[in-house]
């Protein structure tokens, strides 16, 4: 499939480097920014440039776009062929439809990667470190699946009863 719409929006070739994409994005972003360009349609053009850059600046999203087209970010086109009832069209089954009508909201694929919370740390830097850069080591706790109960919160070999190691949370700080 030959998908060049996003490349055309930024005015770059399909084999453009990340630096070229970033430069083109900055140029087009300034050209169509609603605070600068008051022409009708400029805001829509700006949003299109944003969408193109968001996809092309991420190597994984760019590869998916190159292979499947602009709908790859929405879950379309990624199945290659029919693939059963789902068909790769982003339809997760009747339970998704009913749960959205009856208070269940959108269900999430439990195997899908989840984005973690943002981490914020206060780091003291000298003037020279701030100007010339420095490497600092930062230690933090993260959540990991409890190996004792495999994330169920239950003691091994029992029905769900509070795990003594993670206290029923399913995760421990390591």
Backbone torsions as a table, in degrees:
resi	resn	phi	psi	omega
1	UNK	NA	138.2	-177.2
2	UNK	-107.1	94.3	-176.8
3	UNK	-104.3	108.6	-178.3
4	UNK	-124.8	2.8	-175.6
5	UNK	-55.6	-47.7	-179.0
6	UNK	-65.7	-38.1	177.8
7	UNK	-64.8	-40.5	179.0
8	UNK	-64.0	-38.6	179.3
9	UNK	-59.3	-36.6	-179.4
10	UNK	-91.7	-10.4	179.7
11	UNK	73.2	35.6	178.7
12	UNK	-123.8	162.6	177.4
13	UNK	-82.0	165.3	-176.8
14	UNK	-66.2	-23.5	179.6
15	UNK	-100.4	22.5	-179.4
16	UNK	-65.4	145.8	177.3
17	UNK	-77.6	167.4	178.0
18	UNK	-61.8	-36.2	178.2
19	UNK	-64.5	-42.0	178.6
20	UNK	-64.7	-40.1	178.9
21	UNK	-64.1	-43.1	-179.9
22	UNK	-64.3	-44.1	178.9
23	UNK	-61.7	-44.7	-179.7
24	UNK	-64.5	-40.0	178.7
25	UNK	-61.2	-46.5	-179.3
26	UNK	-60.8	-42.2	179.7
27	UNK	-63.2	-49.5	-178.3
28	UNK	-68.9	-34.7	179.6
29	UNK	-63.9	-43.3	177.6
30	UNK	-65.7	-39.4	-177.3
31	UNK	-63.6	-39.6	-173.5
32	UNK	-109.2	5.7	-177.8
33	UNK	-60.4	131.6	-176.1
34	UNK	-60.5	-25.0	178.4
35	UNK	-76.4	-20.6	-177.7
36	UNK	-103.6	-46.4	-175.9
37	UNK	-102.2	112.8	-177.1
38	UNK	-95.8	5.9	-179.6
39	UNK	-67.2	148.9	176.1
40	UNK	-63.4	137.4	179.3
41	UNK	91.1	-11.3	-178.5
42	UNK	-66.1	-39.8	-179.2
43	UNK	-64.7	-40.7	178.2
44	UNK	-64.6	-41.4	178.6
45	UNK	-63.6	-39.5	178.1
46	UNK	-61.0	-43.7	178.7
47	UNK	-63.6	-38.0	178.1
48	UNK	-65.4	-39.7	177.4
49	UNK	-64.6	-42.6	177.4
50	UNK	-58.4	-47.0	-178.7
51	UNK	-60.9	-44.3	179.9
52	UNK	-63.4	-45.0	-178.6
53	UNK	-66.5	-39.9	179.7
54	UNK	-58.0	-37.4	179.9
55	UNK	-79.6	-48.8	-172.8
56	UNK	-74.9	-19.9	-179.7
57	UNK	-82.3	-12.5	178.7
58	UNK	-105.3	119.4	-174.3
59	UNK	-57.9	-40.0	-179.5
60	UNK	-69.4	-45.1	179.1
61	UNK	-64.7	-37.2	-179.9
62	UNK	-64.7	-43.6	179.2
63	UNK	-62.6	-41.8	178.5
64	UNK	-65.2	-41.4	178.3
65	UNK	-62.8	-45.6	-179.6
66	UNK	-59.8	-35.1	-177.1
67	UNK	-85.6	-42.1	-170.4
68	UNK	-114.5	-13.1	179.4
69	UNK	99.0	-176.2	-173.9
70	UNK	-64.1	-22.7	-179.6
71	UNK	-80.8	-3.7	-178.4
72	UNK	-62.1	-31.8	179.7
73	UNK	-72.2	-20.4	-179.0
74	UNK	-95.4	5.5	179.4
75	UNK	91.5	4.6	179.1
76	UNK	-93.3	155.7	169.4
77	UNK	73.2	-1.7	-174.2
78	UNK	-89.2	2.1	-174.2
79	UNK	-96.2	-27.7	-179.1
80	UNK	65.6	89.8	-176.6
81	UNK	99.8	-173.7	-174.0
82	UNK	-73.0	-51.8	174.7
83	UNK	71.3	30.9	176.3
84	UNK	85.5	-161.7	-176.3
85	UNK	-63.3	-37.9	-179.3
86	UNK	-60.2	-44.9	175.6
87	UNK	67.5	5.7	178.6
88	UNK	72.6	15.0	-176.6
89	UNK	-95.6	17.9	177.6
90	UNK	81.0	7.6	-179.4
91	UNK	-93.1	119.0	-174.3
92	UNK	-94.0	1.6	179.2
93	UNK	116.0	171.0	-177.1
94	UNK	-65.5	-31.9	-179.0
95	UNK	-61.5	-31.4	177.1
96	UNK	-65.8	-42.8	-179.2
97	UNK	-64.4	-50.1	-176.7
98	UNK	-66.5	-38.8	-178.7
99	UNK	-67.1	-32.0	178.4
100	UNK	-70.7	-30.8	177.6
101	UNK	-78.3	-34.3	-171.0
102	UNK	-109.7	36.5	169.8
103	UNK	88.3	-2.1	-179.4
104	UNK	-80.4	-18.5	-176.9
105	UNK	67.8	-174.7	178.9
106	UNK	-73.8	130.9	178.3
107	UNK	-85.1	150.3	-178.0
108	UNK	-109.5	138.1	175.7
109	UNK	-64.8	119.4	-176.6
110	UNK	-66.1	-18.6	179.6
111	UNK	-92.0	-6.8	-179.6
112	UNK	-72.3	144.2	177.8
113	UNK	-64.9	143.4	178.7
114	UNK	-110.4	140.7	177.1
115	UNK	-81.6	133.4	-179.9
116	UNK	-80.1	173.3	177.4
117	UNK	-72.3	154.2	174.6
118	UNK	-69.5	143.7	176.5
119	UNK	-105.6	136.7	176.8
120	UNK	-128.4	129.5	178.8
121	UNK	-134.4	144.8	175.2
122	UNK	-94.5	123.3	-178.5
123	UNK	-124.1	129.8	177.5
124	UNK	-85.7	130.0	178.5
125	UNK	-127.0	145.0	171.8
126	UNK	-77.7	168.7	178.9
127	UNK	-59.5	-44.7	-179.6
128	UNK	-62.4	-40.5	179.2
129	UNK	-64.6	-38.6	-180.0
130	UNK	-68.0	-37.0	-178.4
131	UNK	-78.2	-48.7	-172.3
132	UNK	-97.1	-8.2	-179.7
133	UNK	89.6	155.9	179.6
134	UNK	-160.5	157.5	173.8
135	UNK	-106.8	128.7	178.9
136	UNK	-123.3	142.7	176.9
137	UNK	-93.6	129.8	-178.8
138	UNK	-119.8	131.4	177.6
139	UNK	-108.7	138.6	179.1
140	UNK	-149.6	158.2	175.8
141	UNK	-91.3	145.8	175.9
142	UNK	-134.5	160.6	179.2
143	UNK	-88.4	140.2	175.9
144	UNK	-135.2	151.7	179.1
145	UNK	-63.4	132.5	179.0
146	UNK	-65.9	122.1	-178.9
147	UNK	-74.4	-22.2	-179.7
148	UNK	-68.9	-44.9	-175.9
149	UNK	-113.5	3.1	-178.7
150	UNK	56.0	32.5	175.9
151	UNK	84.6	0.7	-178.7
152	UNK	-82.6	-21.5	-176.3
153	UNK	85.1	1.3	-177.5
154	UNK	-107.3	152.2	175.1
155	UNK	-66.7	146.7	-178.7
156	UNK	-57.2	136.6	177.0
157	UNK	77.3	9.4	-179.2
158	UNK	-125.9	167.1	172.0
159	UNK	-76.7	165.1	-173.3
160	UNK	-51.9	110.7	172.7
161	UNK	-135.2	148.5	-174.6
162	UNK	-55.7	127.9	177.6
163	UNK	-75.1	135.5	-179.3
164	UNK	-71.9	-23.8	-176.4
165	UNK	-83.0	-45.3	-177.6
166	UNK	-108.4	1.5	177.7
167	UNK	56.5	38.9	175.6
168	UNK	80.3	3.7	-178.6
169	UNK	-82.4	-23.5	-178.9
170	UNK	85.0	-11.6	178.5
171	UNK	-136.1	155.0	175.8
172	UNK	-129.8	153.1	174.7
173	UNK	-83.5	129.2	178.7
174	UNK	-117.9	NA	NA
